[in-house]
Amino acid sequence: MNILLRNGRVVTPVDGKFIVEEKDLYICNGKISKQPAAVWDRVLDVKGRVVMPGLVNAHHHIYSTLSKGIPVKGPLNDFVGTLEKLWWKLDRVLQEDDVVASTIITLRECIKAGVTTVFDHHISVPFIEGSLDAMAKEFERYQINAVLCFETSDRNGKEIFNRSLKENVDFYKKHINSKNIKGTIGLHASFTLDEESLPIIKEQIGDAPIHIHVAEDPSDVTETMKLSGGLPVIKRLEKYNLLNKNSLIVHGNNLTDEELALIKKSESFVIHNPDSNMNNTLKIKNISETLSAGIPLTVGTDGMTSNMLKSYKNSFLLNRYLHQNPDTGYGEIYEVIQNAFKLKTTYGFDLGILEGDDADVVVFDYQPSTPFNENTFLGHFVFGITESRPQWVLKGEYVLMDQFTVTVPEPSDLYEKQIPKTEALFKRFQEQK
């Protein structure tokens, strides 16, 4: 399929810069082309709207999709209480139908948000074997890039630990050379992994990158030190050689400067989750400190939403608030967005907007009314683009969203049929001791 995207304001994040050009974009047989096609199947005149590569969610929890309105018995009291009374109870009752429905609903929300690459951290105790492939099947149907893992933990006993790790390792190895589906090794958090489990993980994963919650709350730090004989989280991971290159270190709210130096040495990414951290009333690591340590930091949603534009804006505002300084923010968000696309290409996906790339393009319903160039882009991004919505999403030969409408067919009456199924899920949730 040949698509002419006419009259766009095309933003290309490359070589640490944002290149802004007013130009047409040629998509020929699913690839970005320098030369126009002889015949166009579609001509989209975007009339000066902003065109960018598909966005990246660097940390999602698709399994949380069906938690809206779930009957939690409080009080939660603190972060560990939230885990024990909500998330750990939910993941113990998620069945195959719940996982598949959650994936479909999330992918539709991702397309609506212009997100075409998702790093997901999954857990469903009743449905372990084959769970990642079931999710990957939907990612392939929706043409969304996936980097999936299964959260490995000791909190449900050694049998579940072993099965979770095997599911994770098998999926990772199966998709090492896959084009649009990749894997990492999912670990819940240091404080839910026993000392004897860490060398087992290392033996089985080798140099595969891990995807782990780190120092989200002080409890991870204090409990880890009890388990390890005094080592904090990152030093414990380093002891067992688990800080593999290109790992995803998620949150990092309570890390020391020494631990940040170890992360930098490992060439890993730190993933900031402002919406979730604020929702959980947690101390939030100042992103400036992490970036200043030379670590590529970017943003995820931690399952709160699929809307990365909202998370980018919240990162910008929160950074200013934490600094109490209106002169901060732009430099940090510049790096955060660049690092998102660096993460995308590091994991083997095309940027999606360069000549020869498999097309991966979002047209935002945003038409600048002031000068739009490399010097003004961030102002437009933070206060304009983040307040818009995608109008078209193009991936390869497919138009995934056409004039605000997702084109990938959904199961008939998906949302209506899901309500009674979710009621059954809620009942299982409540019946737990």
C-alpha positions in Angstrom: 0.0 0.0 0.0 1.3 3.4 -1.0 0.4 6.4 1.2 1.2 10.0 0.5 1.1 12.1 3.7 1.0 15.6 2.4 1.8 19.0 4.0 3.0 17.8 7.4 5.2 19.5 9.9 7.5 16.5 10.4 9.5 16.1 13.6 12.5 13.7 13.5 14.3 12.9 16.7 17.8 12.0 15.5 21.4 12.4 16.7 20.1 14.0 19.9 18.2 16.7 18.1 14.7 17.4 16.9 14.7 18.1 13.2 11.6 20.0 12.1 10.7 20.1 8.4 7.6 21.2 6.4 7.4 18.4 3.9 5.5 15.5 2.4 6.1 12.0 3.7 6.1 9.0 1.2 5.2 5.6 2.5 5.7 3.0 -0.2 4.9 -0.7 0.5 5.0 0.1 4.2 8.4 1.8 4.2 9.5 5.5 4.3 10.7 6.3 0.8 12.7 9.2 -0.6 10.9 8.9 -4.0 7.2 9.2 -4.5 5.2 6.3 -5.9 3.8 6.2 -9.4 0.3 5.6 -7.9 -1.0 6.5 -4.4 -3.5 4.2 -2.7 -4.2 6.9 -0.1 -3.5 10.7 0.0 -3.8 12.3 3.4 -3.5 16.1 3.4 -2.7 16.8 7.0 -2.8 20.6 6.5 0.3 21.5 8.6 -0.4 19.2 11.5 2.5 17.8 13.5 3.9 14.4 12.4 6.1 12.3 14.7 7.3 8.7 15.1 5.0 6.5 17.1 5.3 7.1 20.9 6.9 4.6 23.4 5.5 3.5 26.7 8.6 2.3 28.5 6.7 0.6 31.4 3.2 -0.6 31.3 1.1 -3.1 33.3 -1.6 -4.3 30.9 -2.8 -6.7 33.6 -4.2 -3.7 35.6 -6.7 -2.8 32.8 -9.7 -4.5 34.5 -9.0 -3.0 37.9 -11.2 0.2 37.5 -13.8 0.2 40.2 -12.5 -3.0 41.8 -13.8 -3.5 45.4 -10.7 -3.0 47.5 -11.1 -3.4 51.3 -9.2 -0.7 53.1 -7.5 1.0 54.7 -4.5 0.6 52.5 -2.3 2.6 54.9 0.9 2.6 52.8 2.5 1.3 49.6 2.9 -2.3 50.8 -0.7 -2.2 51.9 -1.6 -1.2 48.3 0.3 -4.1 46.9 -1.1 -6.6 49.3 -4.7 -5.5 49.2 -5.0 -4.6 45.6 -2.3 -5.6 43.0 -1.2 -8.9 44.6 -4.8 -10.0 45.1 -5.7 -9.0 41.5 -2.8 -10.9 39.8 -3.8 -14.1 41.8 -7.2 -14.2 40.0 -6.5 -13.2 36.4 -7.4 -15.9 34.0 -6.7 -16.3 30.3 -9.8 -14.5 29.1 -9.0 -11.6 31.4 -5.4 -11.3 30.1 -6.5 -11.4 26.5 -9.3 -8.8 27.0 -6.9 -6.6 29.0 -4.5 -6.7 26.1 -7.1 -5.9 23.4 -8.5 -3.0 25.4 -5.1 -1.6 26.2 -3.9 -1.8 22.6 -6.9 0.1 21.4 -6.2 2.8 24.0 -2.5 2.8 22.9 -3.4 3.5 19.3 -5.8 6.3 20.3 -2.9 7.8 22.3 -0.4 7.4 19.4 1.6 4.8 21.3 3.1 2.1 18.9 5.8 0.5 21.1 5.0 -0.9 24.6 7.3 -2.4 27.2 5.0 -4.4 29.4 5.5 -6.0 32.8 3.0 -8.8 33.2 1.7 -11.1 35.9 -1.2 -13.5 36.1 -0.8 -16.4 38.6 -3.6 -18.7 37.3 -2.4 -18.2 33.7 1.4 -18.5 33.4 2.4 -20.9 30.6 1.5 -19.3 27.3 0.4 -16.0 28.7 3.1 -13.9 26.9 2.3 -15.6 23.6 -1.4 -14.9 24.1 -0.6 -11.2 24.6 1.9 -11.2 21.7 -0.8 -12.6 19.4 -2.9 -9.5 20.0 0.1 -7.2 19.6 0.7 -8.7 16.2 -2.9 -8.4 15.2 -2.8 -4.7 16.2 0.6 -4.2 14.6 2.0 -2.7 17.8 5.7 -3.3 18.8 5.9 -5.3 22.0 8.6 -6.0 24.6 7.0 -8.4 27.0 8.1 -10.1 30.2 6.5 -12.2 33.1 7.0 -10.8 36.5 9.1 -13.3 38.5 8.8 -13.3 42.3 9.0 -15.5 45.4 5.9 -14.1 47.0 3.7 -16.9 45.7 6.1 -19.7 46.5 8.8 -21.6 44.7 6.6 -23.5 42.3 5.2 -20.2 40.9 8.7 -18.7 40.9 10.0 -21.5 38.8 7.1 -21.5 36.3 7.2 -17.7 36.0 10.9 -17.7 35.3 10.6 -20.5 32.7 7.7 -18.7 30.9 9.8 -15.6 30.8 13.1 -17.2 29.6 11.3 -19.3 27.0 9.5 -16.3 25.6 12.7 -14.2 25.5 14.6 -16.9 23.7 11.8 -17.5 21.2 11.6 -13.9 20.2 15.3 -12.9 20.1 15.2 -12.5 16.3 11.5 -11.5 16.0 10.8 -8.3 14.2 8.0 -6.7 16.2 7.9 -8.9 19.3 10.7 -8.9 21.8 11.3 -10.0 25.4 13.0 -9.0 28.6 13.3 -10.8 31.9 10.7 -9.6 34.4 11.5 -9.4 38.1 8.9 -7.9 40.4 11.2 -6.1 42.9 14.3 -7.0 45.0 12.4 -7.3 48.3 10.1 -10.1 46.8 13.1 -12.2 45.6 14.8 -14.5 48.1 18.6 -14.7 48.3 18.7 -18.2 46.8 16.6 -17.2 43.8 19.0 -14.6 42.4 21.8 -17.0 41.3 19.1 -19.3 39.8 17.8 -16.3 37.7 21.3 -15.4 36.6 22.1 -18.9 35.6 19.0 -19.1 33.4 19.0 -15.7 31.8 22.7 -15.1 31.1 23.1 -11.6 29.6 19.4 -11.0 28.9 18.2 -7.5 30.1 16.0 -7.4 33.1 12.8 -5.3 33.7 12.5 -4.7 37.4 10.9 -2.3 39.9 13.6 -0.7 42.0 13.4 1.4 45.1 9.8 2.5 44.3 9.2 2.8 48.0 11.6 2.7 51.0 10.3 -0.7 51.9 12.1 -2.2 48.9 15.4 -0.7 50.3 14.9 -1.8 53.9 13.6 -5.3 53.2 16.3 -5.9 50.6 19.0 -5.0 53.1 17.5 -7.5 55.5 17.5 -10.2 52.9 21.0 -9.4 51.6 22.9 -8.8 54.8 23.0 -5.0 54.3 23.3 -4.5 50.5 20.9 -1.9 49.0 18.9 -2.9 45.9 21.3 -2.0 43.0 24.4 -3.4 44.9 22.5 -6.6 45.4 21.7 -6.9 41.7 25.3 -6.2 40.9 26.5 -8.9 43.3 24.6 -11.5 41.3 25.6 -9.9 37.9 21.9 -9.1 37.1 22.5 -5.5 36.0 22.7 -6.6 32.3 23.1 -4.1 29.5 19.9 -2.3 28.4 18.0 -3.4 31.4 14.9 -1.4 32.5 15.3 0.0 36.1 11.8 1.2 36.9 11.0 4.0 39.4 14.3 4.4 41.3 12.7 6.9 43.7 15.0 6.0 46.6 18.4 5.3 45.0 21.7 6.8 46.2 24.2 8.5 44.0 26.4 5.5 44.3 23.7 3.3 43.0 23.1 5.7 40.1 26.7 5.3 39.2 26.4 1.5 39.0 23.3 1.9 36.8 25.3 4.2 34.4 28.1 1.6 34.3 25.7 -1.1 33.4 24.3 1.0 30.4 20.7 0.5 31.6 17.7 2.7 31.3 15.8 4.3 34.2 12.0 4.5 33.7 10.2 7.3 35.5 6.5 6.9 36.3 5.1 10.3 37.5 1.4 9.5 37.4 1.7 6.3 39.3 4.1 7.7 41.9 1.8 10.6 42.6 -1.2 8.3 42.8 0.7 6.1 45.3 1.8 9.2 47.3 5.4 8.2 47.0 8.6 10.2 47.2 9.6 10.8 43.6 13.2 10.9 42.4 14.0 14.2 40.8 14.6 13.3 37.2 17.3 15.9 36.8 19.5 14.0 39.3 19.2 10.8 37.3 19.8 12.5 33.9 22.8 14.5 35.4 24.3 11.2 36.4 24.5 10.3 32.7 21.7 7.8 32.8 19.2 7.6 29.9 15.9 8.2 31.7 12.5 8.1 30.0 8.9 7.7 31.0 6.3 5.0 31.4 2.8 4.9 32.8 3.0 1.9 35.2 -0.4 0.8 34.1 -2.2 4.0 35.2 -3.1 4.9 31.6 -1.9 4.4 28.1 -1.6 8.1 27.4 2.1 8.9 27.1 1.4 12.6 26.2 -0.1 13.0 29.6 2.9 11.3 31.3 5.3 13.5 29.4 3.5 16.7 30.5 3.3 15.5 34.1 7.0 14.7 34.1 7.7 18.3 32.9 5.5 19.9 35.5 6.6 17.7 38.3 10.2 18.3 37.6 9.6 22.1 37.8 7.6 21.6 41.0 10.3 19.6 42.7 12.9 22.1 41.8 10.7 25.0 42.7 12.3 26.7 39.8 10.5 27.9 36.6 13.9 27.8 34.7 14.0 24.0 34.7 12.0 21.5 32.7 12.7 22.0 29.1 16.2 20.5 29.1 15.0 17.5 31.0 11.9 16.8 28.9 14.1 17.2 25.8 16.3 14.3 27.0 13.4 12.2 28.2 11.7 12.2 24.8 15.0 11.6 23.0 15.7 8.7 25.3 12.3 7.1 24.6 13.2 6.9 20.9 16.7 5.7 21.8 15.1 2.9 23.8 12.9 2.0 20.9 15.8 1.7 18.5 18.0 0.0 21.0 15.5 -2.9 21.2 15.7 -3.3 17.5 12.6 -1.4 16.2 12.8 1.2 13.5 12.4 4.8 14.5 9.7 4.8 11.8 10.2 8.1 10.1 13.6 7.8 8.5 14.2 6.8 4.9 14.1 3.0 4.6 12.3 2.5 8.0 9.2 0.5 8.4 6.7 3.3 8.7 5.7 4.1 12.3 4.1 7.5 12.2 1.5 9.6 14.2 -0.2 12.7 12.9 -1.4 14.8 15.9 -4.4 17.1 15.5 -2.3 20.1 16.3 -1.7 22.9 13.9 0.8 25.4 15.2 -0.3 29.1 15.3 3.2 30.4 16.2 6.6 29.7 14.6 7.3 26.0 14.7 11.0 24.9 14.4 13.8 23.2 16.3 14.0 26.1 18.7 10.3 26.3 19.5 9.4 22.6 19.3 9.5 21.9 23.0 7.1 24.7 23.8 4.7 23.4 21.3 5.2 19.8 22.5 4.5 20.6 26.2 1.7 23.1 25.8 0.2 22.1 22.5 0.9 18.6 21.3 0.3 17.0 24.7 -3.1 18.6 24.7 -4.0 17.2 21.3 -4.9 13.7 20.2 -3.7 11.6 17.3 -5.8 11.9 14.1 -3.9 9.2 12.1 -1.6 6.4 13.2 0.3 4.7 10.4 2.3 1.5 10.9 3.9 -0.3 8.0 1.3 -0.7 5.3 -1.6 -0.2 7.8 -3.6 2.8 8.8 -4.3 1.8 12.4 -6.2 5.0 13.2 -8.0 6.9 10.5 -9.6 10.3 11.4 -9.6 9.4 15.1 -11.1 5.9 14.6 -9.2 2.7 15.3 -9.5 0.6 12.2 -8.4 -2.8 13.6 -11.6 -4.8 14.2 -12.4 -5.5 17.8 -14.4 -8.6 19.0 -18.1 -7.9 18.7 -19.6 -6.2 21.7 -16.2 -6.4 23.5 -17.0 -3.8 26.1 -20.5 -4.9 26.8 -19.6 -8.5 27.1 -16.6 -7.7 29.3 -18.7 -6.2 32.1 -20.3 -9.5 33.4 -16.9 -11.2 32.9 -15.2 -8.5 35.0 -18.0 -8.8 37.7 -16.9 -12.5 38.0 -13.3 -11.3 38.3 -14.3 -8.9 41.0 -16.1 -11.7 42.8 -13.0 -13.9 42.7 -11.0 -10.9 44.0 -13.3 -10.5 47.0 -13.4 -14.2 47.9 -9.7 -14.3 48.6 -8.7 -14.6 52.2 
